[in-house]
Amino acid sequence: MNNFLTQGIAEYRKQSINERQFTGYARRIRNLLQITGRTSDEAYVLMLTPMIEVAWVDGRIGRAEQNAILKTAETYGLLRDDENFAEIMATLSSRPHAAMIELWWDGIADLLSGLPVGQTAAISSLMLGQTR
């Protein structure tokens, strides 16, 4: 096998591993929120905040970033409802104001307040992993 094919196979495998890991972050966040009983659509939309904020850093959201956010929303079950889908797409189509992002972060803080420290740390760590 030539070097080009070997590199292509290695890249494909690496990308597959990254996609499984990324989807795993969303599943674990969903499961931790289910354990705590905090499973509303609003809670799951808030969990998209770090990815949305990072995606807008360069002034636009690229296709890969949009797909990652939508894949996470799908894992949370948000895309089953057209209203949620429209809300997420609106957020991805125009940059949220800093005040709105601040409200979302406050919402995350409220959502996670009162949880055991271990669960809060686990959710925070998983959210960080998603944004990478």
C-alpha positions in Angstrom: 0.0 0.0 0.0 1.4 3.4 -0.9 1.9 6.2 1.7 -1.1 8.2 0.4 -3.5 5.4 1.1 -1.9 4.6 4.5 -2.3 8.3 5.6 -5.9 8.4 4.4 -6.8 5.3 6.4 -5.1 6.7 9.5 -6.9 10.0 9.1 -10.2 8.3 8.7 -9.7 6.2 11.8 -8.6 9.2 13.8 -11.7 11.2 12.7 -13.9 8.3 13.6 -12.4 8.1 17.1 -12.9 11.9 17.5 -16.5 11.7 16.4 -17.3 8.9 18.8 -15.5 10.7 21.6 -17.4 13.9 20.8 -20.8 12.1 20.8 -19.8 10.4 24.0 -19.4 13.8 25.7 -23.0 14.8 24.9 -24.3 11.4 26.0 -22.5 11.7 29.3 -23.8 15.2 29.9 -27.3 14.1 29.1 -27.0 11.1 31.5 -25.6 13.3 34.3 -28.5 15.7 33.9 -31.0 12.8 33.9 -29.5 11.5 37.1 -30.1 14.9 38.7 -33.6 15.3 37.2 -32.7 18.4 35.3 -33.7 17.3 31.8 -35.8 20.1 30.4 -35.3 21.2 26.8 -34.2 24.6 28.2 -31.5 22.8 30.2 -30.2 21.0 27.2 -30.3 24.2 25.1 -28.2 25.9 27.8 -25.6 23.1 27.6 -25.0 24.2 24.0 -23.7 27.6 25.2 -20.0 26.9 25.3 -20.0 25.4 21.8 -22.0 28.3 20.4 -19.8 30.9 22.1 -16.6 29.3 20.8 -18.1 28.8 17.3 -18.8 32.6 17.0 -15.3 33.6 18.1 -14.1 34.2 14.5 -17.3 36.1 13.6 -19.1 33.2 11.7 -20.1 29.6 12.3 -18.6 27.2 9.8 -20.3 24.0 8.5 -18.2 21.8 10.8 -19.1 23.8 13.9 -22.7 23.9 12.9 -22.8 20.2 12.4 -21.1 19.6 15.8 -23.7 21.8 17.6 -26.6 20.1 15.8 -25.2 16.6 16.5 -25.0 17.5 20.2 -28.6 18.9 20.1 -29.7 15.7 18.4 -28.1 13.7 21.2 -30.0 15.8 23.7 -33.2 15.1 21.9 -33.7 18.7 21.0 -34.2 18.2 17.2 -37.4 16.2 17.6 -39.2 19.4 18.3 -39.4 21.9 15.4 -39.6 24.9 17.8 -36.3 23.9 19.4 -34.7 23.3 16.0 -35.8 26.7 14.8 -34.4 28.4 18.0 -31.0 26.6 17.6 -30.8 27.5 13.9 -31.7 31.2 14.7 -28.8 31.2 17.3 -26.5 29.8 14.7 -27.5 32.2 12.0 -26.9 35.5 13.9 -24.4 36.2 16.5 -25.9 36.5 20.0 -25.2 39.7 21.9 -22.8 39.5 24.8 -25.6 40.1 27.3 -27.5 37.1 25.9 -24.4 34.8 26.3 -24.0 36.1 29.8 -27.6 35.2 30.6 -27.0 31.7 29.2 -23.9 31.2 31.4 -26.0 32.4 34.4 -28.6 29.8 33.4 -25.9 27.1 33.4 -24.7 28.3 36.9 -28.3 28.1 38.2 -28.8 24.7 36.6 -25.7 23.2 38.1 -26.1 24.9 41.5 -26.9 22.6 44.3 -25.5 19.5 42.5 -22.8 17.5 44.2 -19.4 18.9 43.4 -18.4 15.7 41.6 -21.3 16.0 39.2 -20.7 19.7 38.6 -17.0 19.0 37.9 -17.9 16.1 35.5 -20.4 18.2 33.5 -17.9 21.1 33.3 -15.1 18.9 32.2 -17.4 17.3 29.5 -18.5 20.7 28.3 -14.8 21.7 28.0 -14.1 18.5 26.0 -16.9 19.3 23.6 -15.6 22.8 22.8 -12.2 21.5 21.9 
